[in-house]
Amino acid sequence: MSRSTRPVPARVRILSAILAVACVGLAIVGSVTFVVQREQAISNVDERLKTQVKSLQAVAQDPTAPAGSDGASEATDELDINQYSSIDEYLNAVVARLVPARNEASLALVDGVPRWVPSTLSGFSIEDQHELIDRAIAETEGGATKMGTIATDIGSLRYIAIPVSMPGDPRQGLYLRAIDLGAELQPVTFAMTTYIIAALVVLAAVGVVGWFVTGRLLSPIRHLRETADSISISDLSARLEPHGNDDIADLSRTVNSMLDRLEGSVDVQRQLLDDVRHELKTPITIVRGHLELMNPRDAVDVASARDIGISELDRLARLVEDIDLLAAAEADSYTMSPVDLAALTARVGELVAVIPDHTWTVEAHASGTVAGDSDRLLQAWLQLADNAAKYTPAGSPIEIGSSTRADGARLWVRDHGAGIPPAARVRIFRRFDRAHIHRTVGGSGLGLAIVDAIAKGHGGHCAVTDTPGGGATFTIHLPLSEAELPAPVRAGDVVLQREASG
């Protein structure tokens, strides 16, 4: 069996994404900065080369004028062009006057042959760079000044070639000036190297800090995973501890709420199974006992055992039906819509009127609406009425009614029976529980549990109070769908409720 590959931890993926974004950002900033600075340095080199043309023209036109700027030194001796009879002598004077600056070189050629180099070599020499010389001669054959870049064994050179001619001298002169681009770009290269080192240090710092920060931020998720691993069907008590007020804390609270609901659902299912198991034992024991004691040769005994078995099976069938109703009531599968209280009250009054052995009276009709499932509310109200009919003496009156107050609506059934002891008013809404231990009335014990589940499904609850003069009043409390009711209606409903309660 192949072992599944362990997924990449979220901590690593988040940190990798952060570092990738930071690396791309630093690379873009560094690249743009390097290109801008490099172009600026090359532009400055070109300007310095172009000034050589102006400097050469200035010397030729005015021998007493100072040489050009940008690194060309001034000569101490004045030049008089009329004193020179050949271009060779003139170029010698020009080379001596326009002394190269640092990282610069100059050379004078006559008819393609190197003739003069600066006597003060403050820069570097190019008289042995034949590739550069040949290229400059070829480019200036037409008599135009040319500028270009060439890679040599001493580095990349940016150069300018200026043709020089003199009337009366048939020879062709060439003044060549070059600048070492590598040396000129060295500050830019050094700055980029420094930037790269600093960027790597920053990325390392981001990685270290991000590792601890992401670990701290993801610790609730890790705790969530550990908590989820520790939860089993037998133990649902584990909970998370939300810290702060961020999304992860909200997630922890949501998970805790989910676990609460899950634990409650499991507890309800366990209780239901225990109750059903308990309730099933009695009819099974009864049927089994009678079958074991039955004399198969005695027809009367067989008929009696058969009647008892059918009776118990009928009770089991009713129990299953009630369990199904309770499960449906707790499933929150309600079709919510506005329910008219007056119409619902009238409908219940019509249905309970056919229940025998009691006098039924509708004492109050509430106005307004509630948000709910009319069929479920009708079922719950009829269950209360049926419960009252079972547990009150035959011939006693039973009243029903509805009312509204500012805090909600009430659907009630009031009987005049033995009443419910205060100690039993909470447990009667539990499954298979009754106010009286002795079973004088048939039933599964799920009726009031179904009513309570329907009430809670509508956001309300069910309560029981004493009826003045004896008896019990069961009330379903529901929230109103309307935010506010007219004052006369509320006042009238309060009066009706007071009449209903006493």
C-alpha angles and dihedrals in degrees: 000000000000118000115237117242114254109245120242108265116251089236091061093045094050092046091047091052091049092049092046092053092045091048093050091047094049091046092052093047092046094046094049091047093048094048093048093048092045093050089047091052092048090048090053090050091052091050091052091050093048091054088063089071091053092045092051091048091048092053092048094049100037117020092188094055119103117254123258125284131247099076103327109127124223119247120234093215122067117236123223111194091201090065091064118080098185140040089238092063092043094053090049090057092045093052090049092049099044098058112188119243126224114308089015134108134187136192135180119213130191116201090344095307120116107244113160137030127176113278089215104059103199092150127030137290127259100173090104094048096101094169090057093045094049092048093049092049092049094048095050099048089108092056097251127127112251133198127194150136127253135179113230137170089267094050141274112327130198109204145177124206118203119189114220126196134172128203111252094023114092094196121102120231128201128195112202123193123181136182126202104240093192092057092043092049093045094098089051091048091047090050091050092048090051090048092051092050091047090047091052090050090049092049090050090050091047089050094051095044092041091052092058095038094050089045090054093045093048096044092093089054090049089049088049090054092047091048091049090051091052094051117098134166089259095051121035097154098103114112138179125243109228114214122193129351103277133113094275091053089050089050090052091051091048091050090049090051090049090050090050091053092044093050091047091049092049091047090050091050092048091049091047092050091048091049094046091048089050094047093047094053095067100055092039090051092047095049093044093048094052092045091051093049095041117114104221090202092056109081093196092052091048092050091049092050089047093053092047091048093049091047092052092046089052089052090050090051091052089048091053091049092050091048089052091050091049092049090050091048091052095045093081089229096145129150100220119206137138109291119201107226096204092052092045091051092050091049093051090048091056094049099046092049090079094055103108133229095034140080110234123204131182103213103175139020115201122212125219133048140272129205107247152102106286094203092052092047090049090050093050094046093048089049090057090049092049090047091052091049092052098049102041127077117267113265095026117128122249124197129201131186148144133231141173134221135175091269097049148294129301130208111191144180119198123195135177101221133114093303129221120284112239092240091058099046094093101042096047088077091058122097117277091359128130136186091238122048095213113078105230092151126050121239143108097258091239100101098093091038088058091049092050092049092051091048092050090047087061093049093259139093143228124242139177128215136173121275112227108253093023136310136072135279116210114199132188109208115206132177116244121246091216118073094219138010128209113273097241091053092051092047092049092048091051089055091049091049091051089050090048093050097045 
